Amino acid sequence: MKTIKILALGLLLGGGIVCSPTAYSAEPKTPGEIKEGDKKEGDKTAEPESKPIPFQGKVSSVDAPSRTFTINGKTKERDRVFKVLDNTQILINNQQADFRSIEVGEIVRGQAYKRTNGWDAKKVMVGPKEEAPARR
């Protein structure tokens, strides 16, 4: 009889720990509540990729007030808008330049970070890529 009471008490206490309301929350976490340890690979709430992605194309439009430029895609839906930030490096012939150097019709290439609302340019090189000297 004593073992039954101990067993019943153990099940009662053990069940309370497993069914604790703080152990399992039915509400999803908001991005502000997600901690570094909570992020899993493939999780859509995780931060965007931190590696810059290369781009190249012809500038179809420039918006000076918002400091953005657009590169044509194969279709209108594939056009990409790049935001030029204060720390974006802009080069023409390996010389430092500014946002005004990016004009409609120019060929540009560089690297950018993909964000949920567009692209942040890291480096923009204005002008076609120079041909490498022929090897002998």
PyMOL commands that set and color helices and strands:
alter all, ss='L'
color gray80, all
select helices_A, chain A and resi 2-18+31-33+36-38+76-78+99-101
alter helices_A, ss='H'
color red, helices_A
select strands_A, chain A and resi 53-63+68-71+80-92+95-96+107-115+118-126
alter strands_A, ss='S'
color yellow, strands_A
deselect
rebuild
show_as cartoon
